[in-house]
Amino acid sequence: MASLPMNLVACPDCDLLQRIPALPPRGTACCPRCGRKIATSGSLERTTALAIAAAIVFLFANVEPLMGLSVAGRESSTTIAGGAWQMWVGGEKISALLIALFAVVAPALEIGFLLAILLSVRRSPAPRWVGTLLRWVEIANSWSMVEVMMLGILVSLVKIAALAKVVPGVGIFAVAGLIVLLAAMSSSFDPREAWSRVRWVKGEGPQRALPSFGSDAAEAGR
Amino acid sequence: MTAVARTGMREGFVSCEACGLLSRPAGAEEPGECPRCGAELEFRRRDAIQRTWALIIAAAICYLPANILPVMRTTTLTSEEPDTIISGVVYLYASGSWYLALILLIASVMIPLAKLAALAYLLVTVQRGSVRNNRERARLYRVLEIIGRWSMVDIFVATFVVALIQLKPLMSVAPEPGVLFFSAVVILTIIAAESFDPRLIWDSSHGKQETND
């Protein structure tokens, strides 16, 4: 079976066949029919740097208290996990698990799996489990809601400020930094590049990920 | 561009949903597995229309208790007071934070409703084989995918208010079953949007003149 050229794709949103042109650094290609973003040119090195930074900031965001409160000489403070825990104690166990999933587990998996991928695709062909991780990164990314949580933290801060004196903690700033790093990390990551280095299930590839010009010569592959 | 667009399915190719590789399917009925990642190949997401309908109906059913039931209960020395999503919005508005009240109103009340309505609109137009406003419908679908998660914001507000206000016996806040229904609405609508297949929007265009804006 002849392999198709690697730069020939079908748009995931409308199935239009198209060739991905050579992209300038940080360039993106969109589907001419439906406008869906088809490809971005990323950099595996930059993504690695951002993922390491995100992992460090993630630790601070989870260990440090988000905010503290003092009323009539009594004090209390909370972390992200503390929020989920209080939900659990309050009897809303499913919601507690969901919060832990969206705010802690999903972003942790996204960063961790991405780091594992980035380290293992440095040499092509990368083992097949990298493909499994690539799928999981996508799933983790769609359920990671750090930015939504940040808005929730800010609103609860305002609500509580009406009742007592609240002090923002280090955690809140770490969460803000984490949002920026996560966004930069996923926008500089090019999954097509990573996929092109993964060993195929059916032993045909990877073909050398050619600089994806409209060089139809690539079609001669096999 | 020609009147009939060259799509993967028309030309006999199938695109892997997991890794994006374009390949020749093993057969027209059973496309087989992706040669690169081994995922099961499908020309279109299986039973996309039925699944999406089922999920938005389930979400619509949860929407009512999500807004009627309290999401938290505040207990002080002298009183006990339940809070619904709406009363939280009203409270913020009354205490002068009208901009936050507006954000919560949009995120918690309007986005879930708009999502349900928009998905139903996409499903109906696809089932009717509509060929109009394809680009707008495709854009609508992409917006749905992005905004859905923001409805969770109220759950996070409840979480951190509950976590911080634990000053028994002075004042304490406990979660209530409303949060469960509310998270159910958000998750069901997110999964509903994912089970819909936006390629169906364009499939009816084959053989007919595409109406461009």
Interface residues (C-beta under 8 A of the other chain):
Chain A: M1 L4 L8 V9 A10 P12 D13 C14 D15 L16 L17 P32 R33 C34 G35 R36 L66 M67 L69 V71 A72 R74 S76 S77 T78 G82 G83 A84 W85 Q86 M87 G90 G91 E92 I94 S95 L98 I99 F102 A103 R128 G131 L134 R135 S142 M145 V148 M149 L151 G152 I153 V155 S156 L157 V158 K159 I160 A162 L163 V166 P191 R192 W195 V198 W200 V201 K202 E204 G205 P206
Chain B: M1 A5 R6 T7 G8 M9 E11 F13 S15 E17 A18 C19 G20 L21 L22 S23 R24 E33 C34 P35 R36 C37 G38 A39 G88 Y91 L92 S95 S97 L100 I103 L104 A107 N134 R135 A138 R139 Y141 R142 R149 W150 M152 V153 D154 I155 F156 V157 T159 F160 V161 V162 A163 L164 I165 Q166 L167 L170 M171 A174 P175 E176 P177 V179 L180 S183 I187 I190 E194 P198 R199 I201 W202 D203
